[in-house]
Structure formats: structure tokens, C-alpha cells
Amino acid sequence: MRASDLDRITELEIELFGMSAWSYSALSDELGAPGRWYVVAQFDEQVAAGDHPVVGYAGLWFDGDVAQIMTIGVAKSGQHLGIGTKLMDALIDRAIQLRAQAVLLEVAVTNEPAIAMYTKYGFESIRVRKRYYQPENLDAYVMRKLLETTAPVPADPIFGVAKARGETAEATTIVENRYKGENVTAASPTSHVRDQVFITADQLARELDNPALRLIDVRWQLGVTNGRERYETAHIPGALYGDLDTQLAAPADPAHGRHPLPELADFQQAVRGWGITPDSEVVVYDAVGGTSAARLWWLLRWAGVDSVRILDGGITFWEAQGRAVESGVNTTQPSTIELDGGHLETITAEAAGEFADEGILIDARASERFRGEVEPVDPRAGHIPGAINVPTFSLLGDDQRVRPWEELISVFEQAGVIEVQESGESDAPWPNTEREIAVYCGSGVTASHEIAVLASLGIEAALYPGSWSQWSNDATKPAWTGE
């Protein structure tokens, strides 16, 4: 692929979907990432004339056991020429060459033409991912095609140009990307899901020069009020400061909790001040394993900003790795972004009281607070009737990074949140649940972190923003103690 191909793919995404899921820099990184393989379709006669317009594109990621179709799109001018079929053939052939056991994809449940095409190719639905496609919050079918992997693996996986098969084979050329992937472990489906929510220190270090990056320091924790001073003393280069108490929450109110959600207009003003645009790639971090920064991750996603990740391990792990920090205060040119809320689900206190009847209500606080043995900040001790306890800090390792996939699966399985599904998708266990999930904590902050961890496993969960600080201030609401 060439640089102009990336520009053209971005244009096609806007044409086909009304928005671009990929920025130029994100596509460039994706092409060089381990385990990725991309193809574009071009008309031969235009190539011969020196012009190389992309009329179709598709992408695959793989780990040797399973391959997943990342994207597939065809320009409207070429949709009657069978280009989509050619691209699908190329993807499946490549998966077979890699001896993948299966090919996976996600498709909106409302996209009947695509579902029909995938069914024709032998894909079958294996589960539903709730509210997967943004910004419409559409459910998606996860579809799988099992493969017979008898084809030899190419000795040298550097690709050139291959003719497409089909009725218009002489009219279209499929061009493969030339990523070789030397000495790099291929990405797995589990890492791909996790990478949508968390970013590693290594990944962030490579992206610091990305002009689309907006890095926000949310240095807050319960009982510690010097977050801004700590930011000014040392922060990751280029980071701006986000104040949780004043920018990520409305004023405390017993009727609504210690950290009510901010008014959308107020939050929009803060987001504009950070220079965030629809094309920004936002990374948020803190010094407590992401448990505070996740509040900003959640708010941005709730308000319609799609590209937001949490720095795994925060500045604590960043500095432990010997990476550079800077002092002072950073500023940027404000944006004019327009936000709209409701892209992530919330529940009210009334719904929280009934949630455990049909769904799963998770209390993310420390176990001793859940059991009612201590209560350092709120009027009453205990928990909401029917809730189960999964402390969000139990999801972190000693280095403040999120625990490995298999360990998280074990924690949530033992708590009764999920069941483990063995589906042939790599060797890793996959979570499955048919019940809706909601999470609360003390004031709706660390619950956002648990929601982020669940999202990194492919599980959607709603937030009860008022959490225990709202519930415990209402004397009419019951409080359970013990397990």
C-alpha cells in the first residue's frame, strides 16, 4: 500500500459509513502492527494509465489459530462488479494459508445484505455483542467460519500483486500490504479486544509524536487533593491536566452523590479546552492504575468520542520503566467539538434497587466496605441488596497494570458474572453472559474502571453514577451487610 491508499480508504469510510473509524496515523500504525494483513482493490486500466484509485479494501488479523476480518468495504461505484467477493476470497485464502482454524467477523444485526453474503460463505452466528457498533449502539452478530487448513504456509510472507478471481478478474487487481512481521509475536484476538480500551507504555511511547494524540493526566484519588501540583511536578510529555472534581463531575450533593455526572455543556467546555476533536486519539492516565482516569474514559465514550484508551499502569509504571517525564503546565488550542450524551448506558437508583432481580449488579468497592465492616466516607455501611462484590483493585497486578486476560476471566467467572465459552478462538477462554450487567462503587469513579476492564473482555456494562454515596444518603433504601 502507498500513502495515497490510506487517504483513499479514509475517504471511502466516510462515503460508506458516514464517518471514518481510522485516522491516517492509525492506519499507518495498523499496517505495521504484528499479525495484520490488508488488501486493496484497484482497476487495472486505471493502474495502467498511472492512476491507482482504491475501489475496495479489507483487513485481517491473525494469531495462527484464528483469523478475524477487521474491515471490508467497496466503493459504491464498484459494488456491482463483485469486488467484495474478491476481497472476501483473498481474506479466506490468506487465513487458510496461515492454517487458521476459523475466521471470525462482526456484523450489525440490521445489516441483512452483509449477513446474507457471510452466510453464503459459510459463516454462522455464534453469539451477539450488545451495543457494539457506535454511535448507533447497534448489536452485532459474531460470526464464524471453520476452515480446513490444508494449504501450505508461504515460506516468505512478503506479498506482491495478485490477480483477483471471479467474473471481473481481468479488471481488478488485489494489492497486498508488504508487512513482514519479523521477530514479533503475532497479535491475538484477546489482545485486539483489550487494545481498544488500554494502551501499553511501549505503545504510547511510539505515539507521543502523533499530532492527533491528546494525553490527559487525571491525577486524583480518594483523600488526595494535590493532583494538579503532582501534575505540574512531573507528567508524561505533552499531557494536559484534567481535574476530576471540577471537570469530570458536578458538585457533590447528597441527593445525587459525591461525584454526579457533569452537565453535558460543562463537560463539553472541558473537552474543548483539551483540544479534543472527532479525529483525536485520546489517552488518559493517573497514578492509581487507571481507576481514576477511567472516569474520563467513560465520560468521553458516553459523550460520543470513540478513540479513547487508558494507559495501562499509568504514570507509575511509565516512570518505573525509566521513561521521560516533564514539569510545568501544557496548554493547547481549544477545539469546537460538539458532544452528545447517552452512548454508554447508565441506570438510576431505582433501577439499581431492582437490577439484581434479572441482571448482575457489581459493587466495585473494597470487600470490607461491601460487607459493611468499615465505611470511611458515606453515611451508612453495607451494599445494595443483591449486589455481588468484585473490587476493581483486584483486577490490577502489583505493578498497577490490568491483570492478564485469563486471570480476569477467572475472577469474573468465580464471582458469577460470566461463564467461560470455549469457542476455538485461540487457546484463551472467552467470556459469555446472557444477563445485563451494571456496576457501582462509592461515587461512580472506580466503577468506570471496572466497566473499562469488562469492555476489554468484550463485555458491556452500565454505570450507576450515584453509586453508594447517593444510595446511602437515602434512609428509605435498604443496606445489606455481609457477603
Secondary structure by P-SEA (a helix, b strand, c coil): ccaaaaaaaaaaaaaccccccccaaaaaaaaacccbbbbbbbbaaaaaacbbbbcccbbbbbcccccccccccccccccccaaaaaaaaaaaaaaaaaccccccccccccaaaaaaaaaaacccccccccccccccbbbbbbbbbbbbccccccccccccbbbbbccccccbbbbbbcccccccccccaaaaaaaaccccaaaaaaccccccbbbbbbcccccccaaaaaaaaccccbbbbbbccccccccccccccccccccaaaaaaaaaaaccccccbbbbccccccccaaaaaaaaaaacccccccccccaaaaaaabbbbbbbbbbcbbbbbbbbcccbbbbcaaaaaaccccbbbbbcccccccccccccccccccccccbbbbccccccccccccccaaaaaaaaaaaccbbbbbcccccbbbbbbcbbbbbbcccaaaaaaaaaaaaaacbbbbbccccaaaaaacccbbbbccc
